[in-house]
């Protein structure tokens, strides 16, 4: 089966392409600047050439998107609607990536939640083949760090902690690090996304493990994998849009490799990244 992968050049997108290949599918990449989900005509044209679509395209960020709500809505909501419309016209299934942060008060969580809800509503009331895979705290090789260690526009927990530990910088715990998270390796998320092509439509699959760890513990585990006993953890003010006592953990998880799955191997990837 030919499967269109929007956001194909991103961290998760590259692993989804590999998962589709392992499953015997043919992945068709679609990403900016040529492949933009905000372009209805281009989405419709590409959709006519495939048998399914996994929509990963979107604008990322938690504090980074305050002040950019228009752009977030255009990419995360209207881009998803363009995908839904084109898929409905062709009668093909859509796998829409969602976020475990649904319900948090920030532009990313709000716009991604809207895309989820619209897809689920269309599946329920219009009979469209749309399913949602809600990804939790994804980590793994290839997830680029942000400044000062890399070019990413957002700071994710694993690359941030790993690179700071590797360069002797304090590991900053926003809001104190008491937040509960559900870290999940990217290969597990990619498999869940690929498997969801066949449904269940109109439902949510939670790509998490359901076993929480605090942000502070995750930082300590990463530091231990990098250089035992050398890292300093320090509390800093919370990030905008991220509650201090948040709990982002799958309630009905489908993944079976809980933290600290492949933490040492992933930390070593960042050692190699920094050496380059």
Secondary structure as the mmCIF struct_conf table of DSSP 4:
data_model
#
loop_
_struct_conf.conf_type_id
_struct_conf.id
_struct_conf.beg_label_comp_id
_struct_conf.beg_label_asym_id
_struct_conf.beg_label_seq_id
_struct_conf.end_label_comp_id
_struct_conf.end_label_asym_id
_struct_conf.end_label_seq_id
STRN STRN1 UNK A 2 UNK A 6
TURN_TY1_P TURN_TY1_P1 UNK A 7 UNK A 9
BEND BEND1 UNK A 10 UNK A 10
HELX_RH_AL_P HELX_RH_AL_P1 UNK A 11 UNK A 22
TURN_TY1_P TURN_TY1_P2 UNK A 23 UNK A 24
STRN STRN2 UNK A 26 UNK A 30
TURN_TY1_P TURN_TY1_P3 UNK A 32 UNK A 34
TURN_TY1_P TURN_TY1_P4 UNK A 37 UNK A 38
HELX_RH_AL_P HELX_RH_AL_P2 UNK A 40 UNK A 47
TURN_TY1_P TURN_TY1_P5 UNK A 48 UNK A 49
BEND BEND2 UNK A 51 UNK A 51
STRN STRN3 UNK A 52 UNK A 55
BEND BEND3 UNK A 62 UNK A 62
HELX_RH_3T_P HELX_RH_3T_P1 UNK A 63 UNK A 65
TURN_TY1_P TURN_TY1_P6 UNK A 66 UNK A 67
HELX_RH_AL_P HELX_RH_AL_P3 UNK A 69 UNK A 73
HELX_RH_PI_P HELX_RH_PI_P1 UNK A 74 UNK A 78
HELX_RH_AL_P HELX_RH_AL_P4 UNK A 79 UNK A 90
TURN_TY1_P TURN_TY1_P7 UNK A 91 UNK A 91
STRN STRN4 UNK A 93 UNK A 99
TURN_TY1_P TURN_TY1_P8 UNK A 100 UNK A 103
BEND BEND4 UNK A 105 UNK A 106
HELX_RH_AL_P HELX_RH_AL_P5 UNK A 107 UNK A 126
STRN STRN5 UNK A 130 UNK A 135
STRN STRN6 UNK A 137 UNK A 139
TURN_TY1_P TURN_TY1_P9 UNK A 141 UNK A 142
STRN STRN7 UNK A 146 UNK A 146
TURN_TY1_P TURN_TY1_P10 UNK A 147 UNK A 149
BEND BEND5 UNK A 150 UNK A 150
STRN STRN8 UNK A 152 UNK A 152
BEND BEND6 UNK A 153 UNK A 154
HELX_RH_AL_P HELX_RH_AL_P6 UNK A 157 UNK A 166
TURN_TY1_P TURN_TY1_P11 UNK A 167 UNK A 168
STRN STRN9 UNK A 171 UNK A 174
TURN_TY1_P TURN_TY1_P12 UNK A 175 UNK A 176
BEND BEND7 UNK A 177 UNK A 177
STRN STRN10 UNK A 180 UNK A 181
STRN STRN11 UNK A 183 UNK A 185
HELX_RH_AL_P HELX_RH_AL_P7 UNK A 186 UNK A 195
HELX_RH_3T_P HELX_RH_3T_P2 UNK A 196 UNK A 198
TURN_TY1_P TURN_TY1_P13 UNK A 201 UNK A 202
BEND BEND8 UNK A 203 UNK A 203
STRN STRN12 UNK A 204 UNK A 207
BEND BEND9 UNK A 208 UNK A 208
BEND BEND10 UNK A 210 UNK A 210
STRN STRN13 UNK A 213 UNK A 214
HELX_RH_AL_P HELX_RH_AL_P8 UNK A 215 UNK A 227
TURN_TY1_P TURN_TY1_P14 UNK A 228 UNK A 230
STRN STRN14 UNK A 233 UNK A 236
HELX_LH_PP_P HELX_LH_PP_P1 UNK A 237 UNK A 239
TURN_TY1_P TURN_TY1_P15 UNK A 240 UNK A 241
TURN_TY1_P TURN_TY1_P16 UNK A 244 UNK A 245
STRN STRN15 UNK A 247 UNK A 248
BEND BEND11 UNK A 251 UNK A 252
STRN STRN16 UNK A 253 UNK A 253
TURN_TY1_P TURN_TY1_P17 UNK A 259 UNK A 262
HELX_RH_AL_P HELX_RH_AL_P9 UNK A 263 UNK A 275
#
